[in-house]
């Protein structure tokens, strides 16, 4: 019976150890929110400093050349868009004039037909 008592006592000790381990696990090992935030900000600043050191700045001559190319391409695109816009406006004005002339011709035909009908009915 001594063995049963020893094993029961060992089980109680094991349960107590598990309970303390579980209580310790529930605590956040990294600290509270503010501690984690401070660590994250420090890490971010350190990484930022390392990345800024890796930046390669171009010289003024290269920047001016690149800027000139960009301005030239923008100007060419602007001229092309302006040309297409003017062409489409011209085509629309031609279509408008054609529609107006057709409607005027149709109106003249309608008035002539009305006059002919009125003559027929007045003769009777």
Residue, then its C-alpha position, 0 to 999 in steps of 0.5 A: x500500500x505504500x506504493x499506492x500512497x506514493x503514486x497518489x502523492x506523485x500524481x498530486x505533485x504532478x497536477x500542481x506542477x501542471x497548474x503552475x505551468x498553465x498559469x505561467x503560460x497564460x501570461x504573455x511572454x512579450x509583455x503588455x501592449x505598450x511594451x510590445x508597441x515600444x519594441x515594434x517602434x524601435x525595430x521599425x526605426x532601426x530597419x528604416x535607418x538600415x534601408x535609408x543607408x541602402x538608397x542610391x541617390x542619382x546625380x543632378x545631370x541624370x535627374x535633369x535628363x530624366x525630367x526632360x524625357x518625361x516633359x517631352x513625352x507628356x508634351x507629345x501625348x498632349x499634342x496627339x490628344x489635342x489633334x484627335x479631339x479637334x479631328x473628332x470635333x470637326x467630324x461631329x460638326x460635319x455630321x451635324x451639318x449633314x443632319x441639318x441639311x437632310x432635315x431641311x430638305x425633308x421639311x421642304x418636301x413636307x411643305x410641298x406635299x402639304x401645299x399639293x394636298x391643300x390645292x387638291x382639296x381646295x379644287x373640289 
